[in-house]
Amino acid sequence: MKPFKLHGLAAFGSLAPKTMLPKIPDSQMIKTGFDLQTYHDNHYLQSLINNGDLLLARKLFDGMPLKNTFTANRMISGYAKSGELDEARKLFEITADRTKVTWTIMIGAYSQLSRSQEAFELFNDMLRSGERPDHVALVALLGVSSDPQASYLVNQIHAHVVKFGFVSTLLVCNTLVDSYSKCGLLAHARSLFYEMPERDSVTYNAMLMGHCKEGFYSEAVELFMEMRDLELKPSQFTFSGVLTAGTGLGDFQFGQQVHSLIIKTEFDWNVFVNNSLLDFYSKCDRISDARKLFDEMAERDNVSYNVMISGYAWNGRTREFMELLWEMQSLGFDPKQFPFASMLSIAGALPNLEMGKQMHAQVILLDSASDDLVGNALIDMYAKCGELEKAGMMFRNRADRNTVSWTAMISGFIQNGLHEEALNMFCEMRRAGSIPDQATFSSILRASACLALLGLGKQLHSYIIQCGYMASVFSGSAMLDLYAKCGCLSETVRLFDEMPERNIVSWNAMIAAYAQNGQGKNAIQLFREMLKMCIEPDFVSFLNILSACSHAGLVDEGLEFFEHMSTTYMIKPKKEHYACVIDILGRVGQFDKLESLIDAMPFEPDQIIWSSILNSCKIHKKQELATRAAEKLFSTELRDAAPYVILSNIYSGTGRWEEAAIVKKLMRDRGVKKVPAYSWVEIKGKIHKFSANDELNKEIKVTLEELDKDMKQEGYKPDTQCALHNIDEEAKVESLKYHSERLAIVFALINTPEGTPIRVIKNLRACNDCHNGIKIISKIVRREITVRDSSRFHHFKDGFCSCGDFW
């Protein structure tokens, strides 16, 4: 027998192992066209690729005299799996004989890197070449669903699944369900789920996680129970999903039952499942139970430590989380696996600048600042802790600013009340070519809502639809909040009715919209409709419904909801809920019940509660209780000017100018500055801001005087108690004309067509005189005038206000 020549291997001399030739499987031999040398070269090529030696593999590939598509596919796949996509694409382009596998490798490579558009273009090229995709190619293409920008592609891929006859292929359908769920298109996922002729545990897991992602925790639990009824075997992903649902529901007892099932099904050895349990116990404020489980775990990974450290951080237990951090260091964990990003996010959310600085020091010590997640988390932490200059410096020093970096800065501006700066940053982000994601839209919609910029909101609405995010329940809920805060209640209701999916966030947003617009009875009706839909209310739901009762004077209903909150739904009222009930009682003057409730509270009243009492005292002129509330407030480190102003106004309103002067002096001594009152109106996309001290042009002055005459003919009498300066009566009457909201209304009357609705936003609470005056103005000019002050919305029409004068 003649010895065979090494051909391509000869170039590598001693590098070619002498005992590397295994028994040749028939299938592989067939793929090489029964060429023994090509088979051996392919085998060695694969071993080099497996060892990560791509340079040597490419030399072997280039030196092979005989190659086939199997050889090219291996080399392309090697480049793709190593992240060298450009090299993979170059080799792909010069490969003449491409098969389904060749195309699928490249499509999968782009999908894995979330380069959705390129993956889909490659798929279209595959179709144009005449190559029919198989189920593997479609599954690879569906990998783009992890890219938030690719949600609009999933429907197109679904069409190809139908076209090529894979609607009954379980793997394809499971991947499609998962893709729809990850994109927030839960209605599409649900439709496909019910149409599938066959389902397995993977199908249910995808649906379960999709429902959790969108906040449909009760429905996720129902899916889990259905799995149990069908005797489908749970996996680690099943338990992770159902524990997420238990966390979302805050159902500790349910979580314990799942824990028992985990032990029964012998998943208690699985570190992934145990990490989910740790997360559940930690987020249910059972940190001691989480620590007990952590200590008993046979295996722990970086996630185990990260969950425990985050749990201790949220509970303010600095010593424990620092001990675990040091333990991670001593065990030799890679610093990139340390939970710095999570810890910095917690520090920003609390906010706790000291904790954030400690983490920053650790980041510098372990040289982890260059990590993308950590770098963005540092920007986010400093921004949310009010250190905007520091956050901005870190942002500008980043060479690779991405969507997360921009969003962190935008959110920081918003959290610090700098909404206009946030909008400017968003515009700069767009000019820089960075594409916003759902978190960016959520933040910028909040800024638009706070400024009540309806024009911008409508532009963002169109942009969100264009980006494919409108089907997401969270984007829909953010749009609800925007339209509600712009006073467009009918638009809000329409949007809510058209939402394909609603979760607790959507219902809460709609209830809050009714509350803000004085529609207390509608808020209650919607709340009860939510309960009929078997959607469990959370603490935000009760906060909104109590606020609705407060604004509408629905005392009995408010007290009833407050009682059901703890007795029926086992939700422990927080200070915010007590503040709402105190506001309900105070607004209607039931001060005896109010004081009894204060005595029964499980904690001391805070600034919010005393401020609410002070405001009620202003309405009902209860000077003695007002003085007591003010003393409680002034004994704290109070930086808010509102309580000082309210007490000063109470004294001024009754002519007690000396006491009012003492309160104003106290403000000056403490360095507390009163926020100047101003109002703004949006006309043709431009914002026009007004204050009482503005110099007015002739047209505004003339219109203001004419309107004043017409108002007096309709029976308007100025309420000079709202002119809180020690001046003569005539000067007080004159000063009332120039309150900022009136100036904004007059400007809008001049610059908009007759009959056009007017929307005015004011940064402080409107006074009684302006409220009465605007009712008459709406009748005179025959326009609907909406005024949003710091408390609520007032919709004026034909001489009446939507609040029924209860505000």
N, C-alpha and C positions, 0 to 999 in steps of 0.2 A: 504493500500500500504506500503510495507516495505521500510525503508530508505536505500538508496544505500551507499555503503562504498566509501571512498575517495581514497583508494589505494595509488597511488603515491603522491597525494596531502597531505595525512595525515602527511607525514613527515615534512611538512612545517607549520603545526598548523595554527596559526592565519594569516600567510602570505597569505593563500588561500582566496581570497575575497568571501564573502557569496552571493553577488548579481551579480556574473559575468556570470551567465548562460543565454545566450540569446536564442531566439527561434532557434531551430536547422534547418539549411537549409538541404534539402534532399541530395544535391550533396556531401556536406561534410560528412554527415552521411554515405553515401554509401562508401566513401573513407576509412572510419574507420571500414568497415565491420559490420555496425550497432551496434558497441560497444559504448555505451553511455559514459562510463568512459574514453575510449581512446579519444573520441571526445573532452570531457571537458579538459583532460590533454593537448591535442594538442592546444586547444584554449588558455589555460593559458601559455603554452610554448611559443606560438607566442607573447603573450602580454609581457612576460619577455624579449624576444629577441628584440622586438620593443623598449623597455625601456633601452636597452643596458646592461641588467643584465645577462651576459652570464654565470657567475659562478652559479647563482641560477637556470638558465635555464638548465645547464648541470646536476645539482643535481636532478632536476625534471625528466630530460630525463633518467638518469641512474636508477631512482627509479620506473619508469613506468613498471608495470608487462606485459602490452601488448603494443607493438610498431608495427607500420607498416612503409612502405617506406615513407609515407607522413610525419611521425614523424621524421625520419632520415633526410629527405630532408630539413625540416624546421631547424633542428639543424645545418646541414652542411652549409646551406645558411646563417644562423646567423653568424657563424664563418667567412665565406668568406666575407660577407659584412662589418664585423668589422676589416678586414685585418688580421685575425688570420688564415692564409692559411695553416700553418703546422697542426694546430688542425683540420681544415676542412678536410685535406688530410688523417689524421689518422683515423677519423671517417668514411670517405669515404671507406678506405681500409677494415675496419671491417664490413661494411654494405654488407650483402650477397645478398639481393634482391634489386639490382639497377635497376632503370628505366631510360628512356630517360631523365627525369627531373634530376635525380641524376647526370648523366654524364654531362648534360648541365650546371648544377650549377658549377661544378668543372672546366669545360672548360672555362666558362665565367669568373670565378674567376682568372684563370691564364692569360687570355686575358686582363682583366682589369689592371693587374699589368705588362703588356707588357712582360710576360714570354712566348714568342712565341713558343719556342721549346717544352717546357713542355706541353703547351696547345695542340699542334699538336700531340705529342706522346700520350696524353690522348685520343684524338680523334681516333687515330689509334687503341688504346686498346679497345675503344668502338666498333669499327668495328669488331675487332677480337673476341669480346665477343658475336657477333651475333646480337647486338642491332643496329637497323637501325636508323640513325639520322633523325630528322625532321627539318623543316625550322628554328625553334628556335635554335637548336644546331649549325647549319651552320652559322647563324647570330652571335651567341656568339663566334664562332671560328674566324670569320672575324674581331672581335675586336682586334686581334693581329696586324692588319695593322697599328695601331698607333705606333708600335714598328719599328724603322727604320731598324732593322736587319731582319725583317720578310717579306720583299718584295718578296723574292723568294717563300714564302709559298702561296701567294695569287693565283697564277696560279694553284697550286695543289688543293686549296679549290674550285676554279672555276670548275675544272674537276669533283670534287665530286658533285657540284651543278647540273652539267649536268647529271652525272651518276644517281643521285637519283630523277631526274625529277622535279627540282625546277626552271628551266630556265624561266618559265612564272610567278613565284611568285614575285610580285612587291617588297615586303619587302626584299627578298634575293637579287634580282638584284640591288636594290637601295644601299644596304650595300656593294655589290661587286663593284659597280661603285665608291662608296665613298672610298673603300679600295684601289683600283687601283690608284685613284687620290691622296690619302694621301701618297702612296708609290712612287709617281713620275712617275708611269706607265700610263701616260695620253693617249698614243696611244691605250692601251688595254681598258681603260675606255671608250674612244670614240667609239671603235668598238662595245663594249657591249651596249653602249647607243643607237646606231643606230639599233641594232638587237632586242632591247626590244619591245615586242608587245604592252606594255602599259607603259606610263611614267606619273609621276605627278610632283608637285612642288619640292618634295624631290629629285627626280632624277635630275632635273635641278639645284637645289641648290648644289648638290654634284659636278656636272660638272662645274658649275660656279666657285666654290671655288678651284677646281682642276686646272682650267685654270689660275686663279689668282696666285696660289701657284707657278706655273711654269713660270709666267711672260707673259702669253698670254692674255693680258688685252683686246685687241680689240675683240678677240674671245669670251671672257667672256661677253662683252657688247652685242654681237650678240645673245648669248644664252638668255640673259635677255630680249632682244627685241622679241625673239621667244616665250618666256614665256608669254609676254604681248599679242602677236598675238593669242596664244592659250587660252587666258583668264584664265590662271592658277593663282590662288591666291598667291601673294607673302607672304613670312614670314619674320621674323626678320633676318633670315640667308640670305635670298635673298638680302635684302637691305645692309647687311654687306658686302656681296660678291661684289655687283655691285659698292659700294662706294670704295672698295679696288681697283677695276678695274679703276675707275675714278681717284683715287690717282696715280696709276701706269702710267696712260696716261697723268697725269698732266692737265686734262681737267676740269677746274674750272666751266665752263658753264654747262657741263654735270652734275657735282655734284649738282649744284643748281637746275637743272631740277629734279634730283632724290629726292632732299629735298622737292620740291613742291609735288611730288608724295607721299612721306611719309606723308605729312600733309593731302593730299587728301584721302589717304587710312586709316587715323586715327592711324598711327603708331608713331606719334610724342609724344605720352605719354610713349612709350617703351624705357626704359633706355638703353637697349642693342643697339637699333637702334640709339638713340641719341649719344651714345658713339662712334659709327662708324662715325657719322657726325662730331663729335668733332675731331676725328682722321683725317678725310678728310680735314677739314678746316685748321687744324694745319699743316699737311704735304704739303698743297698747299700754305704755307706761309701767310695764312689769320688768324693770331692768334687773331686779334680783333674780327673777325666774330665768331671764336670758343668761345671767352670769352662771347660774347653776347648770344650765344646759351646756354652756361654753366649757365649763370645767370638766364636764362628763364626756365631752366629744372625744372619740378615739382619734380622729383626724381633724386638724384645723388648717385652713389656708389663709391667704391674705384677706379674703372676703370676710371670714369669721372675725378676724381682728378688726377689720374696718367697720363692721356692723356694731360690734361692742364699743369701739372707741366713739363712733357717732352717737350711740345711745347714751353713753356717759356725758358726752359733750352737750347734748340737748337738755340733759338734766342738771347741767352745771357742776358736774362732779369732776373737777379738773384733775385732782390727784389720781383718780382711777384711770382716766383716759391717758394721762401722761405715763403712768406705769405700764400700760399696755403698749404704748408707743415705744417705750424703751425696750420692752420685751421683744417686740418685733425686730428692733435693731440688733439685739443680742442674739436672736435666732438666725440672723443673716438674711432676712428678707431683702429683696431688691428694693431700694428706696423708691423706685417708680411704682411699687405696689402699695406704698404707704397711702393712707386715706387723706392726704393733704388737701386735695380738691374738695372732698366732702366736708372736712373740718373747716376749711375757709368759707364754704357755702353756709355752714351752720353759723359761723361767727358773723357773717353778713346778715343772715336772716334774723338773728336774735335782737338787735345787733350788739356785738361784743368786740370792740376794737382791741382790747387787751388780749383776748384769746387769738384774734386774727394776727396780731403782732408776734405772739409766741410761735404760731404756726409758720409765719414768714421767716422767723429766725431759724426754725428747724429746716425749712426749705433751702435756705442759703447754706446752712451747715452741711446738708446732704447733697448739695449741688443739684437740686431738682427744679430750680426756677425755669429752666429751659423747656421743661415738659409743657406741652400745649394746654392740657387740662388745668394744670397747676397755675400756669401763667394767667389764664383767663379767670380762674377762681380768685386769684389775688386782685385783679382789676375789679371783679364783682364785689369782693369783701370790702375793699377800701371805699368803693363808690357807695355801697349801702350803709357803711358806717359814717358817711358824711365827709370822708377825706377825698373829695372830688379832685383836688389838685394832684394828690399822690396817685390816684387812679388814672387820671389823665396822662401823667408823666409815664406811668408803666404802659399805658395803651399806646402812646406815641413811640415808645422805645421798642415796641414789638415789630419785628420785620415782617412777620407772617400773620397780619391781622385777619381773622376769619369772622364768620357770622356770629360766633359765640362772643368774640371780643367786642364787636360793635354792640351786640345786644346787652352785654354787661354794662357798658357805659350808658346806653339809653335807659336801662332800668334804674341805674344809679341816679341819673338826673330826675327821673320821675319820682323815685322814693324820697328825694330831697325837695320835692315840690317845684322843680325847675322844668316845667312841661314844655315851654317854648324851646329851651336848650335841647331837650330830648328830640323835638321835631327837627331842629336844625341838624342834629347828629344823624338822624335817620336819612335826611336828604343828602348829607355828606357820604353816608354809607352807600346810598344808591349811586352817587356819582363815582365812587371808588370801584363800582362793579361788583360789590358783595351782595349776594342774594339773601334776602330775609327769609327766616323760617317761621314756624308757628309761634315760637317764643318771642321773636322780634315783633310779629304782628300783634300778639297779645299785649306787649308793652306799649307799642305805639298807639294802639287803639285806646289804651287806658289814658294816655296823654291827651288824645283827641277828645275823649269823653270828659276829662277834667276841665278842658278849655271849651267844651261844647262846640267844637268846630265841625259843624254838620257837613260843610262842603268838602273838607279834607276827609271826613269819615266816609262819605260816598265814594270818593276816589279810592280810598283804601279798600272799601267793600268790593269795588270792581277788580282791584289788583289781587285781592285774596281769591276771588272766583277764578281769575286768570291763572293763578298759581296752583289751583286745585285744592285749596284748603277749606273751602266753604262747606264741604260735606263733613268735615270734622266737627264733632259736637262742641269742642272747646273753642274753635274759631267762631262757630255760630253763636255761642254764649257770649263771647267777647263783643260781637257785633250787636247783640241784644242790649248789652250794657251801654254801648256807645249811643245807639239811637234813643235809649231811655234817658240818658243823661243830656241829650240834646233836646229833650222835651217832645220827641216825636213818638208819642205813645201808640198811635194807630199803626205806624211803621213797625214799631217793636212787636206789637201783637201779631201783625202779618208775618213777620220774620219767624216768630215763635211757632205759629201755626204751620209754617212751611218747612220747619226743620225735619229732616228725615229721621234723625235720632235725637232723643233728649235724655239727659241724665240729671242728677240732682243739681249740678251747676246751672243747667239751663232753666230748670224750674225756679231755683233760687233767684236767678237774674230777672226772670219775669215777675216774680212776687215783689222783688225789690223795686222794679219799674213801677208797678202799681202803687207801692208804698210812697215812693218819691213824688209821684204825681197826684197824691191825695185820694187815690182810688182804693180806700180801705176795704170796702165790701167786695170789690173785685179781687183784691189780694186774698181775702179769706176764702172766696169761692174757688180760686185757683189752688190754694193750699189744700182744700178738701178734695178737689179733683185729683191732685197729686197723690193723696192718700188712697183714693179709690184705685189708682193705677198701681197700687202696692209698691210705691217708691217711698222708702223710709226717709223721714225728714232728719236733717242733721242740725248741729247747733246754729249754723248760718241760716237755715230755714226758719228756725224759731226767732232768731234775731230780726229777720226781715218781716215776719208776720207781726211781731210785737211792735216794730217800728211803724208798720202800716196802721195798727190799732191806735198808736200814739198820735199820728198825724191826723187821724180821722175822728178822734175822741171816742173810740169804741172801748170803753173802760171794761165792761163786763166780759166782752169777748177776749180782750187782752189778758185779763186775770185768769180766764178759763184756759187759754193756751199756755200760760205760764205754769199753771198747775199740771196740765197734761204732759208738759215737757219732761217733768221728773217722775210722775206717777205712771204714765202710760208708756213713754218711750225711753225711760231710764237715762235721760240726758241730764247731767248735773249742770244747773244754771251757772254761767260765769258772771263776772262783774258786769259785762256788757248787757246781759239779759236783765239783771237787776236794774241797771241804769235805764233801760227801756221802760220797765214797769214803773219806776219812780217818775219818769217823764210823763207816762200815761196819767198817773195820779196827780202830778203837779200841774199839768196843763188844764185839768178840770177843777183844780182847787181843792182836791181831797187831801189836805195836808195832814190830817190825823192818821189816815191809813198810810200815808207816805212815811211819817215818822215811825210808825209801828213796823213797817217793812225794813227801815234802816236798822232798827234795834234787833230784828230777827235775822239779819244777814250774817252768813258765816265768816265774813271778813269786814275789815274797816272800809268805809266809803273812800273812794279815790277822787282824784281831781275831776274826772268825767262826771261822777255822780253829784258832787257838790256843785259843779258848773250847771248841771241840769236843774238842780234845786234852785240855784240862783236865778236862772232864766224863768222858771215858773213863778218865783217871787216877783220878778219884774212884771209879768203878765197880770198877776193878781194883787200887786202893790203890797206885798207882805214884807215890810221893811225890817221887822225884828228878825225873822228867819233869814232874810237876805243878808243881814249883818253877820249872823252866826255862820252862814255858809261861806261868806267872804273871808271871815277870820280863819276858818279851817283851810281855805285855799291859800290865803296869804302866809300861813304858817309853814307852807311847803316851799320847795324851790320852784316856784311858779314862774315860767317864762312866757306863758300865753297871756296876751294883753286883754283877751275877751272878758274874763271875770272882773278885772279892774274897770273896764269900760261899762259893763252892765251895772255894777254897783254905783259907779259915778253917775250913770244915766238915771238910775232909780232916785238918787238924791237930787239930781238936777231937775227931774220931772216933777218933783214936789217942792221945788224952790229952796232946797237945802244946799245952797251953793258952797257954804263953808266946808261941809262934809265932803262934797264932791271935789273941792280943791284939795282936801287932805288925801283923798284916794289918788288923785292925779300926781300929787307930790310923791306919794309912796311909789308910784310907777317910775317916776324920774329917778328917785333914789336907788331903785333896784335895776335901773337900766333897761326896763321893759318898755318897748316902743309900740304904740298903737299902729296897727296896719291901716294905712289910708284906704278909704272906701273908693272903689272904682267899678265901673261897669263897662262891658264891651259888647259890640254887635258885629256880626259877620255879614258883609255885603259884597257880592261878586268876588268871593274868595279872599277878600282883605278884611283884617280885623281892625276895628276902630274903637279905641279905648277913651273913656271919659272919667273925669273926676270933678268934684265941686269947685275946685280952684282953677279949672281950665279957662283960658281966654276964648271967648265964643265969637264966631263970625256973625255978621249982621243978619244973615238969613235965619240962623238958629235962634238968635235973640228975638227977631220979629215973630217967628213961628211960635216960640215959647210964650210970648205975651198974648198972641191971639188965642192960643190954646187955653191959657189961664182965664181969659175972659169967658170963653165958651164953657169952661168947667164951672165957673161961678154961676153962670146962667142955669146949669144943670143941678145946682144945689150943693156944689162942693164948698166945704168950710175947712180951712187949714187947721190942722191939729198942732198947735204951737208947742205942745209938750214934747214933740219930736225934734224941736229946735233946741239942742242941748247946749246953748251958750247964754251967758248972763248978759243979754242985750234987750232992747225994748221990743214991744210986741210987733211993731211994724217991720222991724229988721228981721225978726224971727220968721214972719210970713214970707218976706222976700227971700230969705235963705233957703226955704223949703223948695222953691221953684228949681233950684240949681242942684238938687240931689242927682247923683251920677246916672241913676237908671232913667230919670226923666230926660236928661240930655241925650242919652243913647236912643231913647224912643223917638224923640224929636228929629234926630239925625236920620233915623231909619224912615220916618214919615216923609222927609224931604227927598231921600235918595232911592226910594223903592216905589213901584207902581201902586196905585190905589188897590185896596183889597188884599195886598200881599201880607201874609202873616209875618209878625215881627218876633224875633227871639233875642232876648237880652239876658246876659249873664252878669251877676254881681258877686263880688268876692265875700261880702258880708251879708248879714241878715237885713232884709228890707224893713223900713220903718212903717208904722201904722198909717202915717199920712200919705206916703207913696202908695201903699197898698190901696187905700181908699181912692186916691187920685187916679191911679191907673185903671181902676174899674170904670170910672167915669170917662176917661180918655178912650177906652175901648168902645164905649157906646157912641162917643162923638165921631170918631174917625172910622167906625164900622170895620174894625180890623180885630183879628185874634192876636192878642199880645201874650207871649209866654215869657215869664221872668223866672230865672233860676237863681235863687239866693243861696247862701251857705247852708240853709236848712232844708229847702225843698223846692218844688216847682209850683208856680202859680200860673194857671191858664185863664187869662181874662178875655171875656167875650160878652158883648151886649150889656155891659154894666155889672157883670157878675164874675166871681172868681171860683175856680174849681175847688178851692179849699173850704168853701162855705164860711169864710171868715174865721175858721178855726185853724190857727197856725202858730 
